[in-house]
Amino acid sequence: MISTRENHCRICCHFLGGQTCKAFTEAIPSELWSGQNLHYEAYLNDGGSRYERVVDEFPPLPVHFFDAERG
């Protein structure tokens, strides 16, 4: 069985780009970057910033929104 982990850093509101974020401005530790630790709890030197998923600015429209177009 193949096991993969998703990189949650890229969908965190603290992500700055590259391999940096508000908590780790020089480099996100490999344990977090790899997905082994999802950073919901305190991590050494994180300054109190933890994983928080980005909230979509424009949520998907409900299916019934398109009913008028179908006629």
PQR file with spaces between the fields and no chain letter, atoms N, CA, C, O and H, PARSE charges and radii, in Angstrom:
ATOM       1  N    MET     1       0.822   -1.175    0.000 -0.4000 1.5000
ATOM       2  CA   MET     1       0.000    0.000    0.000 -0.0000 2.0000
ATOM       3  C    MET     1       0.872    1.247    0.000  0.5500 1.7000
ATOM       4  O    MET     1       1.823    1.345    0.775 -0.5500 1.4000
ATOM       5  N    ILE     2       0.553    2.188   -0.858 -0.4000 1.5000
ATOM       6  CA   ILE     2       1.316    3.429   -0.949 -0.0000 2.0000
ATOM       7  C    ILE     2       0.679    4.461   -0.032  0.5500 1.7000
ATOM       8  O    ILE     2      -0.534    4.665   -0.052 -0.5500 1.4000
ATOM       9  H    ILE     2      -0.219    2.109   -1.488  0.4000 1.0000
ATOM      10  N    SER     3       1.508    5.102    0.764 -0.4000 1.5000
ATOM      11  CA   SER     3       1.019    6.132    1.666 -0.0000 2.0000
ATOM      12  C    SER     3       1.652    7.464    1.287  0.5500 1.7000
ATOM      13  O    SER     3       2.874    7.570    1.184 -0.5500 1.4000
ATOM      14  H    SER     3       2.494    4.936    0.781  0.4000 1.0000
ATOM      15  N    THR     4       0.825    8.469    1.083 -0.4000 1.5000
ATOM      16  CA   THR     4       1.358    9.799    0.777 -0.0000 2.0000
ATOM      17  C    THR     4       0.787   10.797    1.763  0.5500 1.7000
ATOM      18  O    THR     4      -0.301   10.606    2.306 -0.5500 1.4000
ATOM      19  H    THR     4      -0.168    8.383    1.167  0.4000 1.0000
ATOM      20  N    ARG     5       1.527   11.849    1.983 -0.4000 1.5000
ATOM      21  CA   ARG     5       1.072   12.920    2.861 -0.0000 2.0000
ATOM      22  C    ARG     5       0.992   14.194    2.040  0.5500 1.7000
ATOM      23  O    ARG     5       1.857   14.472    1.210 -0.5500 1.4000
ATOM      24  H    ARG     5       2.411   12.005    1.542  0.4000 1.0000
ATOM      25  N    GLU     6      -0.048   14.953    2.283 -0.4000 1.5000
ATOM      26  CA   GLU     6      -0.237   16.220    1.580 -0.0000 2.0000
ATOM      27  C    GLU     6       0.509   17.315    2.329  0.5500 1.7000
ATOM      28  O    GLU     6       0.569   17.309    3.558 -0.5500 1.4000
ATOM      29  H    GLU     6      -0.750   14.727    2.957  0.4000 1.0000
ATOM      30  N    ASN     7       1.070   18.247    1.584 -0.4000 1.5000
ATOM      31  CA   ASN     7       1.730   19.392    2.200 -0.0000 2.0000
ATOM      32  C    ASN     7       0.666   20.420    2.551  0.5500 1.7000
ATOM      33  O    ASN     7       0.154   21.117    1.675 -0.5500 1.4000
ATOM      34  H    ASN     7       1.021   18.252    0.586  0.4000 1.0000
ATOM      35  N    HIS     8       0.335   20.512    3.833 -0.4000 1.5000
ATOM      36  CA   HIS     8      -0.686   21.447    4.291 -0.0000 2.0000
ATOM      37  C    HIS     8      -0.160   22.874    4.376  0.5500 1.7000
ATOM      38  O    HIS     8      -0.954   23.813    4.433 -0.5500 1.4000
ATOM      39  H    HIS     8       0.751   19.945    4.545  0.4000 1.0000
ATOM      40  N    CYS     9       1.133   23.057    4.384 -0.4000 1.5000
ATOM      41  CA   CYS     9       1.705   24.400    4.517 -0.0000 2.0000
ATOM      42  C    CYS     9       1.187   25.345    3.427  0.5500 1.7000
ATOM      43  O    CYS     9       0.908   26.513    3.697 -0.5500 1.4000
ATOM      44  H    CYS     9       1.777   22.294    4.338  0.4000 1.0000
ATOM      45  N    ARG    10       1.064   24.851    2.232 -0.4000 1.5000
ATOM      46  CA   ARG    10       0.671   25.715    1.113 -0.0000 2.0000
ATOM      47  C    ARG    10      -0.767   26.208    1.189  0.5500 1.7000
ATOM      48  O    ARG    10      -1.124   27.160    0.495 -0.5500 1.4000
ATOM      49  H    ARG    10       1.291   23.902    2.013  0.4000 1.0000
ATOM      50  N    ILE    11      -1.603   25.579    2.021 -0.4000 1.5000
ATOM      51  CA   ILE    11      -2.980   26.048    2.158 -0.0000 2.0000
ATOM      52  C    ILE    11      -3.222   26.638    3.544  0.5500 1.7000
ATOM      53  O    ILE    11      -4.363   26.720    3.999 -0.5500 1.4000
ATOM      54  H    ILE    11      -1.312   24.805    2.585  0.4000 1.0000
ATOM      55  N    CYS    12      -2.153   27.046    4.208 -0.4000 1.5000
ATOM      56  CA   CYS    12      -2.228   27.695    5.517 -0.0000 2.0000
ATOM      57  C    CYS    12      -2.206   29.207    5.319  0.5500 1.7000
ATOM      58  O    CYS    12      -1.493   29.712    4.451 -0.5500 1.4000
ATOM      59  H    CYS    12      -1.227   26.980    3.839  0.4000 1.0000
ATOM      60  N    CYS    13      -2.983   29.925    6.118 -0.4000 1.5000
ATOM      61  CA   CYS    13      -3.049   31.382    5.977 -0.0000 2.0000
ATOM      62  C    CYS    13      -1.738   32.064    6.368  0.5500 1.7000
ATOM      63  O    CYS    13      -1.561   33.246    6.074 -0.5500 1.4000
ATOM      64  H    CYS    13      -3.562   29.515    6.823  0.4000 1.0000
ATOM      65  N    HIS    14      -0.814   31.354    7.023 -0.4000 1.5000
ATOM      66  CA   HIS    14       0.471   31.926    7.419 -0.0000 2.0000
ATOM      67  C    HIS    14       1.581   31.659    6.400  0.5500 1.7000
ATOM      68  O    HIS    14       2.704   32.131    6.577 -0.5500 1.4000
ATOM      69  H    HIS    14      -0.959   30.394    7.263  0.4000 1.0000
ATOM      70  N    PHE    15       1.286   30.920    5.352 -0.4000 1.5000
ATOM      71  CA   PHE    15       2.289   30.556    4.343 -0.0000 2.0000
ATOM      72  C    PHE    15       2.750   31.811    3.600  0.5500 1.7000
ATOM      73  O    PHE    15       1.934   32.630    3.178 -0.5500 1.4000
ATOM      74  H    PHE    15       0.374   30.537    5.208  0.4000 1.0000
ATOM      75  N    LEU    16       4.068   31.948    3.448 -0.4000 1.5000
ATOM      76  CA   LEU    16       4.640   33.116    2.777 -0.0000 2.0000
ATOM      77  C    LEU    16       5.184   32.813    1.387  0.5500 1.7000
ATOM      78  O    LEU    16       5.455   33.732    0.615 -0.5500 1.4000
ATOM      79  H    LEU    16       4.731   31.283    3.791  0.4000 1.0000
ATOM      80  N    GLY    17       5.342   31.553    1.068 -0.4000 1.5000
ATOM      81  CA   GLY    17       5.926   31.167   -0.220 -0.0000 2.0000
ATOM      82  C    GLY    17       7.232   30.441    0.003  0.5500 1.7000
ATOM      83  O    GLY    17       7.796   30.465    1.097 -0.5500 1.4000
ATOM      84  H    GLY    17       5.121   30.806    1.696  0.4000 1.0000
ATOM      85  N    GLY    18       7.708   29.790   -1.056 -0.4000 1.5000
ATOM      86  CA   GLY    18       8.920   28.983   -0.916 -0.0000 2.0000
ATOM      87  C    GLY    18       8.689   27.937    0.144  0.5500 1.7000
ATOM      88  O    GLY    18       7.721   27.180    0.070 -0.5500 1.4000
ATOM      89  H    GLY    18       7.249   29.770   -1.944  0.4000 1.0000
ATOM      90  N    GLN    19       9.556   27.881    1.123 -0.4000 1.5000
ATOM      91  CA   GLN    19       9.362   26.968    2.254 -0.0000 2.0000
ATOM      92  C    GLN    19       9.382   27.794    3.538  0.5500 1.7000
ATOM      93  O    GLN    19      10.013   27.416    4.526 -0.5500 1.4000
ATOM      94  H    GLN    19      10.343   28.495    1.184  0.4000 1.0000
ATOM      95  N    THR    20       8.669   28.944    3.507 -0.4000 1.5000
ATOM      96  CA   THR    20       8.636   29.831    4.658 -0.0000 2.0000
ATOM      97  C    THR    20       7.204   30.190    5.045  0.5500 1.7000
ATOM      98  O    THR    20       6.278   30.091    4.241 -0.5500 1.4000
ATOM      99  H    THR    20       8.157   29.251    2.705  0.4000 1.0000
ATOM     100  N    CYS    21       7.054   30.607    6.289 -0.4000 1.5000
ATOM     101  CA   CYS    21       5.750   31.037    6.785 -0.0000 2.0000
ATOM     102  C    CYS    21       5.970   32.015    7.929  0.5500 1.7000
ATOM     103  O    CYS    21       7.109   32.300    8.298 -0.5500 1.4000
ATOM     104  H    CYS    21       7.806   30.688    6.942  0.4000 1.0000
ATOM     105  N    LYS    22       4.889   32.523    8.486 -0.4000 1.5000
ATOM     106  CA   LYS    22       4.970   33.465    9.597 -0.0000 2.0000
ATOM     107  C    LYS    22       5.708   32.849   10.788  0.5500 1.7000
ATOM     108  O    LYS    22       6.459   33.542   11.475 -0.5500 1.4000
ATOM     109  H    LYS    22       3.964   32.292    8.187  0.4000 1.0000
ATOM     110  N    ALA    23       5.499   31.562   11.035 -0.4000 1.5000
ATOM     111  CA   ALA    23       6.145   30.883   12.162 -0.0000 2.0000
ATOM     112  C    ALA    23       7.615   30.574   11.894  0.5500 1.7000
ATOM     113  O    ALA    23       8.434   30.594   12.813 -0.5500 1.4000
ATOM     114  H    ALA    23       4.888   31.000   10.477  0.4000 1.0000
ATOM     115  N    PHE    24       7.946   30.292   10.652 -0.4000 1.5000
ATOM     116  CA   PHE    24       9.309   29.885   10.285 -0.0000 2.0000
ATOM     117  C    PHE    24       9.758   30.681    9.063  0.5500 1.7000
ATOM     118  O    PHE    24       9.666   30.205    7.932 -0.5500 1.4000
ATOM     119  H    PHE    24       7.281   30.276    9.905  0.4000 1.0000
ATOM     120  N    THR    25      10.244   31.895    9.304 -0.4000 1.5000
ATOM     121  CA   THR    25      10.594   32.804    8.201 -0.0000 2.0000
ATOM     122  C    THR    25      11.862   32.399    7.461  0.5500 1.7000
ATOM     123  O    THR    25      12.086   32.851    6.337 -0.5500 1.4000
ATOM     124  H    THR    25      10.319   32.281   10.223  0.4000 1.0000
ATOM     125  N    GLU    26      12.693   31.561    8.065 -0.4000 1.5000
ATOM     126  CA   GLU    26      13.903   31.104    7.367 -0.0000 2.0000
ATOM     127  C    GLU    26      13.662   29.800    6.631  0.5500 1.7000
ATOM     128  O    GLU    26      14.095   29.650    5.489 -0.5500 1.4000
ATOM     129  H    GLU    26      12.512   31.194    8.977  0.4000 1.0000
ATOM     130  N    ALA    27      12.985   28.860    7.258 -0.4000 1.5000
ATOM     131  CA   ALA    27      12.654   27.578    6.618 -0.0000 2.0000
ATOM     132  C    ALA    27      11.721   26.775    7.512  0.5500 1.7000
ATOM     133  O    ALA    27      11.980   26.611    8.705 -0.5500 1.4000
ATOM     134  H    ALA    27      12.634   28.982    8.186  0.4000 1.0000
ATOM     135  N    ILE    28      10.648   26.281    6.936 -0.4000 1.5000
ATOM     136  CA   ILE    28       9.724   25.414    7.662 -0.0000 2.0000
ATOM     137  C    ILE    28      10.441   24.092    7.924  0.5500 1.7000
ATOM     138  O    ILE    28      10.983   23.495    6.994 -0.5500 1.4000
ATOM     139  H    ILE    28      10.439   26.414    5.968  0.4000 1.0000
ATOM     140  N    PRO    29      10.453   23.628    9.167 -0.5600 1.5000
ATOM     141  CA   PRO    29      11.127   22.353    9.473  0.2800 2.0000
ATOM     142  C    PRO    29      10.601   21.212    8.604  0.5500 1.7000
ATOM     143  O    PRO    29       9.412   21.157    8.289 -0.5500 1.4000
ATOM     144  N    SER    30      11.482   20.320    8.227 -0.4000 1.5000
ATOM     145  CA   SER    30      11.129   19.237    7.307 -0.0000 2.0000
ATOM     146  C    SER    30      10.004   18.357    7.841  0.5500 1.7000
ATOM     147  O    SER    30       9.208   17.841    7.057 -0.5500 1.4000
ATOM     148  H    SER    30      12.448   20.365    8.483  0.4000 1.0000
ATOM     149  N    GLU    31       9.921   18.175    9.161 -0.4000 1.5000
ATOM     150  CA   GLU    31       8.853   17.373    9.751 -0.0000 2.0000
ATOM     151  C    GLU    31       7.476   17.980    9.462  0.5500 1.7000
ATOM     152  O    GLU    31       6.503   17.253    9.266 -0.5500 1.4000
ATOM     153  H    GLU    31      10.568   18.595    9.798  0.4000 1.0000
ATOM     154  N    LEU    32       7.401   19.301    9.435 -0.4000 1.5000
ATOM     155  CA   LEU    32       6.148   19.987    9.124 -0.0000 2.0000
ATOM     156  C    LEU    32       5.927   20.045    7.613  0.5500 1.7000
ATOM     157  O    LEU    32       4.833   19.761    7.127 -0.5500 1.4000
ATOM     158  H    LEU    32       8.192   19.892    9.594  0.4000 1.0000
ATOM     159  N    TRP    33       6.959   20.410    6.889 -0.4000 1.5000
ATOM     160  CA   TRP    33       6.867   20.545    5.431 -0.0000 2.0000
ATOM     161  C    TRP    33       6.466   19.239    4.760  0.5500 1.7000
ATOM     162  O    TRP    33       5.728   19.244    3.775 -0.5500 1.4000
ATOM     163  H    TRP    33       7.848   20.641    7.285  0.4000 1.0000
ATOM     164  N    SER    34       6.951   18.125    5.290 -0.4000 1.5000
ATOM     165  CA   SER    34       6.669   16.813    4.697 -0.0000 2.0000
ATOM     166  C    SER    34       5.267   16.303    5.019  0.5500 1.7000
ATOM     167  O    SER    34       4.772   15.387    4.362 -0.5500 1.4000
ATOM     168  H    SER    34       7.551   18.121    6.090  0.4000 1.0000
ATOM     169  N    GLY    35       4.626   16.896    6.032 -0.4000 1.5000
ATOM     170  CA   GLY    35       3.299   16.441    6.431 -0.0000 2.0000
ATOM     171  C    GLY    35       3.323   15.435    7.568  0.5500 1.7000
ATOM     172  O    GLY    35       2.265   14.971    7.994 -0.5500 1.4000
ATOM     173  H    GLY    35       5.029   17.640    6.566  0.4000 1.0000
ATOM     174  N    GLN    36       4.495   15.088    8.069 -0.4000 1.5000
ATOM     175  CA   GLN    36       4.575   14.166    9.203 -0.0000 2.0000
ATOM     176  C    GLN    36       3.899   14.765   10.429  0.5500 1.7000
ATOM     177  O    GLN    36       3.279   14.049   11.216 -0.5500 1.4000
ATOM     178  H    GLN    36       5.354   15.466    7.723  0.4000 1.0000
ATOM     179  N    ASN    37       4.020   16.068   10.588 -0.4000 1.5000
ATOM     180  CA   ASN    37       3.406   16.790   11.701 -0.0000 2.0000
ATOM     181  C    ASN    37       2.580   17.904   11.064  0.5500 1.7000
ATOM     182  O    ASN    37       3.119   18.725   10.322 -0.5500 1.4000
ATOM     183  H    ASN    37       4.523   16.650    9.949  0.4000 1.0000
ATOM     184  N    LEU    38       1.287   17.940   11.344 -0.4000 1.5000
ATOM     185  CA   LEU    38       0.402   18.915   10.693 -0.0000 2.0000
ATOM     186  C    LEU    38       0.364   20.258   11.410  0.5500 1.7000
ATOM     187  O    LEU    38      -0.389   21.139   10.996 -0.5500 1.4000
ATOM     188  H    LEU    38       0.849   17.273   11.946  0.4000 1.0000
ATOM     189  N    HIS    39       1.123   20.441   12.434 -0.4000 1.5000
ATOM     190  CA   HIS    39       1.331   21.701   13.145 -0.0000 2.0000
ATOM     191  C    HIS    39       0.051   22.298   13.730  0.5500 1.7000
ATOM     192  O    HIS    39      -0.181   23.505   13.651 -0.5500 1.4000
ATOM     193  H    HIS    39       1.735   19.724   12.770  0.4000 1.0000
ATOM     194  N    TYR    40      -0.772   21.432   14.317 -0.4000 1.5000
ATOM     195  CA   TYR    40      -1.944   21.894   15.064 -0.0000 2.0000
ATOM     196  C    TYR    40      -1.560   22.225   16.507  0.5500 1.7000
ATOM     197  O    TYR    40      -2.254   22.980   17.187 -0.5500 1.4000
ATOM     198  H    TYR    40      -0.583   20.452   14.382  0.4000 1.0000
ATOM     199  N    GLU    41      -0.458   21.658   16.956 -0.4000 1.5000
ATOM     200  CA   GLU    41       0.033   21.855   18.325 -0.0000 2.0000
ATOM     201  C    GLU    41       1.308   22.701   18.285  0.5500 1.7000
ATOM     202  O    GLU    41       1.896   22.913   17.224 -0.5500 1.4000
ATOM     203  H    GLU    41       0.106   21.045   16.404  0.4000 1.0000
ATOM     204  N    ALA    42       1.721   23.180   19.466 -0.4000 1.5000
ATOM     205  CA   ALA    42       2.948   23.974   19.572 -0.0000 2.0000
ATOM     206  C    ALA    42       4.144   23.199   19.009  0.5500 1.7000
ATOM     207  O    ALA    42       4.255   21.983   19.166 -0.5500 1.4000
ATOM     208  H    ALA    42       1.242   23.007   20.328  0.4000 1.0000
ATOM     209  N    TYR    43       5.019   23.935   18.357 -0.4000 1.5000
ATOM     210  CA   TYR    43       6.246   23.351   17.803 -0.0000 2.0000
ATOM     211  C    TYR    43       7.378   24.299   18.177  0.5500 1.7000
ATOM     212  O    TYR    43       7.184   25.514   18.196 -0.5500 1.4000
ATOM     213  H    TYR    43       4.928   24.923   18.229  0.4000 1.0000
ATOM     214  N    LEU    44       8.535   23.768   18.468 -0.4000 1.5000
ATOM     215  CA   LEU    44       9.679   24.564   18.907 -0.0000 2.0000
ATOM     216  C    LEU    44       9.890   25.798   18.023  0.5500 1.7000
ATOM     217  O    LEU    44      10.022   25.683   16.805 -0.5500 1.4000
ATOM     218  H    LEU    44       8.692   22.781   18.453  0.4000 1.0000
ATOM     219  N    ASN    45       9.920   26.957   18.642 -0.4000 1.5000
ATOM     220  CA   ASN    45      10.186   28.246   17.968 -0.0000 2.0000
ATOM     221  C    ASN    45       9.140   28.667   16.934  0.5500 1.7000
ATOM     222  O    ASN    45       9.464   29.406   16.004 -0.5500 1.4000
ATOM     223  H    ASN    45       9.813   27.050   19.631  0.4000 1.0000
ATOM     224  N    ASP    46       7.887   28.211   17.078 -0.4000 1.5000
ATOM     225  CA   ASP    46       6.875   28.631   16.098 -0.0000 2.0000
ATOM     226  C    ASP    46       6.259   29.992   16.427  0.5500 1.7000
ATOM     227  O    ASP    46       5.463   30.510   15.644 -0.5500 1.4000
ATOM     228  H    ASP    46       7.623   27.611   17.833  0.4000 1.0000
ATOM     229  N    GLY    47       6.615   30.576   17.571 -0.4000 1.5000
ATOM     230  CA   GLY    47       6.133   31.904   17.921 -0.0000 2.0000
ATOM     231  C    GLY    47       4.625   31.983   18.137  0.5500 1.7000
ATOM     232  O    GLY    47       4.059   33.076   18.147 -0.5500 1.4000
ATOM     233  H    GLY    47       7.262   30.155   18.207  0.4000 1.0000
ATOM     234  N    GLY    48       3.975   30.844   18.309 -0.4000 1.5000
ATOM     235  CA   GLY    48       2.541   30.828   18.538 -0.0000 2.0000
ATOM     236  C    GLY    48       1.698   30.693   17.277  0.5500 1.7000
ATOM     237  O    GLY    48       0.484   30.510   17.371 -0.5500 1.4000
ATOM     238  H    GLY    48       4.435   29.957   18.300  0.4000 1.0000
ATOM     239  N    SER    49       2.305   30.778   16.114 -0.4000 1.5000
ATOM     240  CA   SER    49       1.561   30.590   14.859 -0.0000 2.0000
ATOM     241  C    SER    49       1.440   29.103   14.590  0.5500 1.7000
ATOM     242  O    SER    49       2.428   28.372   14.647 -0.5500 1.4000
ATOM     243  H    SER    49       3.291   30.926   16.037  0.4000 1.0000
ATOM     244  N    ARG    50       0.229   28.658   14.297 -0.4000 1.5000
ATOM     245  CA   ARG    50      -0.033   27.251   14.002 -0.0000 2.0000
ATOM     246  C    ARG    50      -0.803   27.154   12.700  0.5500 1.7000
ATOM     247  O    ARG    50      -1.252   28.167   12.163 -0.5500 1.4000
ATOM     248  H    ARG    50      -0.574   29.252   14.251  0.4000 1.0000
ATOM     249  N    TYR    51      -0.957   25.951   12.195 -0.4000 1.5000
ATOM     250  CA   TYR    51      -1.688   25.728   10.948 -0.0000 2.0000
ATOM     251  C    TYR    51      -3.128   26.244   11.053  0.5500 1.7000
ATOM     252  O    TYR    51      -3.868   25.892   11.972 -0.5500 1.4000
ATOM     253  H    TYR    51      -0.593   25.129   12.631  0.4000 1.0000
ATOM     254  N    GLU    52      -3.499   27.081   10.093 -0.4000 1.5000
ATOM     255  CA   GLU    52      -4.876   27.548    9.938 -0.0000 2.0000
ATOM     256  C    GLU    52      -5.161   27.563    8.443  0.5500 1.7000
ATOM     257  O    GLU    52      -4.521   28.294    7.688 -0.5500 1.4000
ATOM     258  H    GLU    52      -2.899   27.367    9.346  0.4000 1.0000
ATOM     259  N    ARG    53      -6.106   26.766    8.030 -0.4000 1.5000
ATOM     260  CA   ARG    53      -6.428   26.682    6.610 -0.0000 2.0000
ATOM     261  C    ARG    53      -6.921   28.024    6.082  0.5500 1.7000
ATOM     262  O    ARG    53      -7.674   28.729    6.754 -0.5500 1.4000
ATOM     263  H    ARG    53      -6.625   26.172    8.643  0.4000 1.0000
ATOM     264  N    VAL    54      -6.492   28.367    4.880 -0.4000 1.5000
ATOM     265  CA   VAL    54      -6.959   29.577    4.214 -0.0000 2.0000
ATOM     266  C    VAL    54      -8.442   29.424    3.940  0.5500 1.7000
ATOM     267  O    VAL    54      -8.892   28.374    3.481 -0.5500 1.4000
ATOM     268  H    VAL    54      -5.880   27.795    4.334  0.4000 1.0000
ATOM     269  N    VAL    55      -9.193   30.462    4.220 -0.4000 1.5000
ATOM     270  CA   VAL    55     -10.619   30.462    3.923 -0.0000 2.0000
ATOM     271  C    VAL    55     -10.788   31.054    2.534  0.5500 1.7000
ATOM     272  O    VAL    55     -10.298   32.148    2.252 -0.5500 1.4000
ATOM     273  H    VAL    55      -8.828   31.315    4.593  0.4000 1.0000
ATOM     274  N    ASP    56     -11.493   30.314    1.654 -0.4000 1.5000
ATOM     275  CA   ASP    56     -11.714   30.815    0.302 -0.0000 2.0000
ATOM     276  C    ASP    56     -12.463   32.130    0.342  0.5500 1.7000
ATOM     277  O    ASP    56     -13.464   32.257    1.047 -0.5500 1.4000
ATOM     278  H    ASP    56     -11.891   29.426    1.883  0.4000 1.0000
ATOM     279  N    GLU    57     -11.983   33.112   -0.413 -0.4000 1.5000
ATOM     280  CA   GLU    57     -12.639   34.404   -0.468 -0.0000 2.0000
ATOM     281  C    GLU    57     -13.991   34.284   -1.153  0.5500 1.7000
ATOM     282  O    GLU    57     -14.949   34.958   -0.773 -0.5500 1.4000
ATOM     283  H    GLU    57     -11.170   33.008   -0.985  0.4000 1.0000
ATOM     284  N    PHE    58     -14.065   33.436   -2.151 -0.4000 1.5000
ATOM     285  CA   PHE    58     -15.300   33.237   -2.894 -0.0000 2.0000
ATOM     286  C    PHE    58     -15.682   31.757   -2.824  0.5500 1.7000
ATOM     287  O    PHE    58     -15.184   30.953   -3.612 -0.5500 1.4000
ATOM     288  H    PHE    58     -13.287   32.890   -2.460  0.4000 1.0000
ATOM     289  N    PRO    59     -16.557   31.394   -1.889 -0.5600 1.5000
ATOM     290  CA   PRO    59     -16.958   29.983   -1.794  0.2800 2.0000
ATOM     291  C    PRO    59     -17.717   29.551   -3.037  0.5500 1.7000
ATOM     292  O    PRO    59     -18.264   30.402   -3.738 -0.5500 1.4000
ATOM     293  N    PRO    60     -17.769   28.264   -3.330 -0.5600 1.5000
ATOM     294  CA   PRO    60     -18.472   27.781   -4.518  0.2800 2.0000
ATOM     295  C    PRO    60     -19.951   28.158   -4.473  0.5500 1.7000
ATOM     296  O    PRO    60     -20.566   28.187   -3.407 -0.5500 1.4000
ATOM     297  N    LEU    61     -20.504   28.443   -5.641 -0.4000 1.5000
ATOM     298  CA   LEU    61     -21.924   28.775   -5.739 -0.0000 2.0000
ATOM     299  C    LEU    61     -22.764   27.518   -5.585  0.5500 1.7000
ATOM     300  O    LEU    61     -22.356   26.445   -6.031 -0.5500 1.4000
ATOM     301  H    LEU    61     -20.004   28.419   -6.507  0.4000 1.0000
ATOM     302  N    PRO    62     -23.933   27.633   -4.960 -0.5600 1.5000
ATOM     303  CA   PRO    62     -24.795   26.456   -4.829  0.2800 2.0000
ATOM     304  C    PRO    62     -25.318   26.016   -6.190  0.5500 1.7000
ATOM     305  O    PRO    62     -25.486   26.837   -7.091 -0.5500 1.4000
ATOM     306  N    VAL    63     -25.572   24.737   -6.335 -0.4000 1.5000
ATOM     307  CA   VAL    63     -26.015   24.164   -7.605 -0.0000 2.0000
ATOM     308  C    VAL    63     -27.265   24.864   -8.127  0.5500 1.7000
ATOM     309  O    VAL    63     -27.365   25.119   -9.327 -0.5500 1.4000
ATOM     310  H    VAL    63     -25.436   24.070   -5.602  0.4000 1.0000
ATOM     311  N    HIS    64     -28.222   25.179   -7.252 -0.4000 1.5000
ATOM     312  CA   HIS    64     -29.465   25.802   -7.715 -0.0000 2.0000
ATOM     313  C    HIS    64     -29.254   27.192   -8.313  0.5500 1.7000
ATOM     314  O    HIS    64     -30.155   27.709   -8.975 -0.5500 1.4000
ATOM     315  H    HIS    64     -28.140   24.972   -6.277  0.4000 1.0000
ATOM     316  N    PHE    65     -28.095   27.809   -8.101 -0.4000 1.5000
ATOM     317  CA   PHE    65     -27.789   29.120   -8.676 -0.0000 2.0000
ATOM     318  C    PHE    65     -27.826   29.057  -10.195  0.5500 1.7000
ATOM     319  O    PHE    65     -28.147   30.051  -10.847 -0.5500 1.4000
ATOM     320  H    PHE    65     -27.363   27.390   -7.564  0.4000 1.0000
ATOM     321  N    PHE    66     -27.505   27.913  -10.761 -0.4000 1.5000
ATOM     322  CA   PHE    66     -27.421   27.770  -12.206 -0.0000 2.0000
ATOM     323  C    PHE    66     -28.736   27.313  -12.843  0.5500 1.7000
ATOM     324  O    PHE    66     -28.810   27.191  -14.066 -0.5500 1.4000
ATOM     325  H    PHE    66     -27.245   27.106  -10.232  0.4000 1.0000
ATOM     326  N    ASP    67     -29.762   27.062  -12.052 -0.4000 1.5000
ATOM     327  CA   ASP    67     -31.050   26.592  -12.564 -0.0000 2.0000
ATOM     328  C    ASP    67     -31.657   27.535  -13.594  0.5500 1.7000
ATOM     329  O    ASP    67     -32.223   27.064  -14.581 -0.5500 1.4000
ATOM     330  H    ASP    67     -29.703   27.161  -11.058  0.4000 1.0000
ATOM     331  N    ALA    68     -31.562   28.827  -13.408 -0.4000 1.5000
ATOM     332  CA   ALA    68     -32.152   29.810  -14.324 -0.0000 2.0000
ATOM     333  C    ALA    68     -31.531   29.710  -15.727  0.5500 1.7000
ATOM     334  O    ALA    68     -32.205   29.947  -16.729 -0.5500 1.4000
ATOM     335  H    ALA    68     -31.102   29.210  -12.606  0.4000 1.0000
ATOM     336  N    GLU    69     -30.261   29.361  -15.784 -0.4000 1.5000
ATOM     337  CA   GLU    69     -29.571   29.249  -17.086 -0.0000 2.0000
ATOM     338  C    GLU    69     -30.018   28.027  -17.873  0.5500 1.7000
ATOM     339  O    GLU    69     -29.950   28.014  -19.102 -0.5500 1.4000
ATOM     340  H    GLU    69     -29.713   29.168  -14.970  0.4000 1.0000
ATOM     341  N    ARG    70     -30.470   27.012  -17.172 -0.4000 1.5000
ATOM     342  CA   ARG    70     -30.866   25.763  -17.840 -0.0000 2.0000
ATOM     343  C    ARG    70     -32.223   25.879  -18.517  0.5500 1.7000
ATOM     344  O    ARG    70     -32.535   25.098  -19.416 -0.5500 1.4000
ATOM     345  H    ARG    70     -30.525   27.023  -16.173  0.4000 1.0000
ATOM     346  N    GLY    71     -33.028   26.842  -18.095 -0.4000 1.5000
ATOM     347  CA   GLY    71     -34.333   27.082  -18.730 -0.0000 2.0000
ATOM     348  C    GLY    71     -35.343   26.208  -18.274  0.5500 1.7000
ATOM     349  O    GLY    71     -36.486   26.298  -18.722 -0.5500 1.4000
ATOM     350  H    GLY    71     -32.774   27.476  -17.365  0.4000 1.0000
